Amino acid sequence: MLSEQSVRRTGILAVCGLILSALAFGPSLAAGDNQQRPRTAQTPAPSPTVQRSLPAQPTPSPTPAQQTTPQPAGTPPQLGAPPPPPRLKPTPTPTPPEELDADSKITINTELVELHVRVIDRNNRPINNVPQGSFHVFEDGVAQSIESFTREDVPISYGLAVDTSASLRTQIQSVIDAGKTIINSNKPGDETFLVRFVSSDKIQTEQDFTSNKELLMDALDNLYVEGGQTAVIDAVYLSAEHVSDYKKGDDSDRRRRALIVITDGEDRSSFYKQEQLFARLREEDVQIFVIGFINELDKEGGFIRKSPRDKAVNLINKLASETGGRAFFPESISELPQIANEIVRDMRTQYVIAYNPTNKAQDGTYRAIKVTVDQPSDSDKRIALTRTGRLARKEGQHTPKPPPVKLPAGNIAAPGKKP
């Protein structure tokens, strides 16, 4: 075994070897360390870092859903919440101006029904002092609100349709004289046209609408009788339409329209049927006055058919009652002047009432009309007469036009001028 002295000597030698090694390699280790670590006393300024990037692009503003809270370091990136789905925005409705200027126009789509009403007593005498509050209008039994009411004397546009078939041969001069009585009553603004008729192919305008009485008188004097199958229905159909369609220039159309028919009432060969005639008359506001010379017609009928006289009376009465007019059946030609005066009086002494119907449906149905007047206790019975109804034309429906009134060449003159 080694002695204690030998062990100490070996340890001292090992320590000395370590010290000598440190002295030999120490400078080089210190130099290498200085090259890798900057000096604390003299630290150079860091050079700017050059960053390469793509050309600048406009960056859209993030939506609230995309504006996420910054994540702590070390957290993996996450997509933001998806944006809400797009929604169409309604176009704002422009607010109308509060006030309208002087040139502004307002169009109101309304359907006023105009009625020409006669008020008579039991003796058929006109009553001219009935106030608006005494009138009541009903359509299909429903009370209607009266929108306008007038008693003023407005111009009249009317036609005079004269039957010149052979059946009126003995009365033709008296008929002409009665026509002249009616025309002589015309006031400024009134206009008249004259039609003579026999068969369907002989319905002729002898003088179109004019206020010139001389032209009308000349046309009456030129009337003559002619043989043929009388077409009363066709003549009324065409003449009433001619009155209804007529409008004078820039006239406001505040005119009364009427048709005076002089005939024996026996229809023998018309193109139109009675049903077609009255369906057409319900679309027109034309009052019809008829002077019926029925005395020469046969009173006798067959087993299943009415007599010619009864058929004529029924047609004449229906023409008058359906349109708010009046029928006359003279017993002799001496009554014609008085009848002519009564027709003129009836056309003049009327009330014009307009109402806005409560039933707005445009369904082509017939609407019954009735007008009543209050009955004062200290006067005679009051009776209101007007047309019995109207036809509510279907929306977009247009009634086909019938053939126009036949106009003979070279016979129509402008108002106020000789042909």
Stockholm file with secondary structure:
# STOCKHOLM 1.0

chainA/1-419         MLSEQSVRRTGILAVCGLILSALAFGPSLAAGDNQQRPRTAQTPAPSPTVQRSLPAQPTPSPTPAQQTTPQPAGTPPQLGAPPPPPRLKPTPTPTPPEELDADSKITINTELVELHVRVIDRNNRPINNVPQGSFHVFEDGVAQSIESFTREDVPISYGLAVDTSASLRTQIQSVIDAGKTIINSNKPGDETFLVRFVSSDKIQTEQDFTSNKELLMDALDNLYVEGGQTAVIDAVYLSAEHVSDYKKGDDSDRRRRALIVITDGEDRSSFYKQEQLFARLREEDVQIFVIGFINELDKEGGFIRKSPRDKAVNLINKLASETGGRAFFPESISELPQIANEIVRDMRTQYVIAYNPTNKAQDGTYRAIKVTVDQPSDSDKRIALTRTGRLARKEGQHTPKPPPVKLPAGNIAAPGKKP
#=GR chainA/1-419 SS CCCHHHHHHHHHHHHHHHHHHHHHHHHHHHHHHHHHSCCSSSCCCCCCCCCCCCCCCCCCCCCTTTCCCCCCTTCCCCCCCCCCCCCCCCCCCCCCCSSCCTTCCCCCCCCCEEEEEEEECTTSCBCCCCCGGGEEEEETTEEECEEEEECCCCCEEEEEEEECBGGGGGGHHHHHHHHHHHHHTCCTTCEEEEEEESSTTCEEEEEEEESCHHHHHHHHHTCCCBCSCCCHHHHHHHHHHHHHHCCCTTCCCCCEEEEEEEECCCCCSCSSCHHHHHHHHTTSCCEEEEEECCTTSCCCCCSSSCCHHHHHHHHHHHHHHHHTCEEECCSSGGGHHHHHHHHHHHHHSCEEEEECCSCCCCSSCEEEEEEEECCCTTSCCCEEECCCEEECCCTTCCCCCCCCCBCCTTCCCCTTSCC
#=GC SS_cons         CCCHHHHHHHHHHHHHHHHHHHHHHHHHHHHHHHHHSCCSSSCCCCCCCCCCCCCCCCCCCCCTTTCCCCCCTTCCCCCCCCCCCCCCCCCCCCCCCSSCCTTCCCCCCCCCEEEEEEEECTTSCBCCCCCGGGEEEEETTEEECEEEEECCCCCEEEEEEEECBGGGGGGHHHHHHHHHHHHHTCCTTCEEEEEEESSTTCEEEEEEEESCHHHHHHHHHTCCCBCSCCCHHHHHHHHHHHHHHCCCTTCCCCCEEEEEEEECCCCCSCSSCHHHHHHHHTTSCCEEEEEECCTTSCCCCCSSSCCHHHHHHHHHHHHHHHHTCEEECCSSGGGHHHHHHHHHHHHHSCEEEEECCSCCCCSSCEEEEEEEECCCTTSCCCEEECCCEEECCCTTCCCCCCCCCBCCTTCCCCTTSCC
//
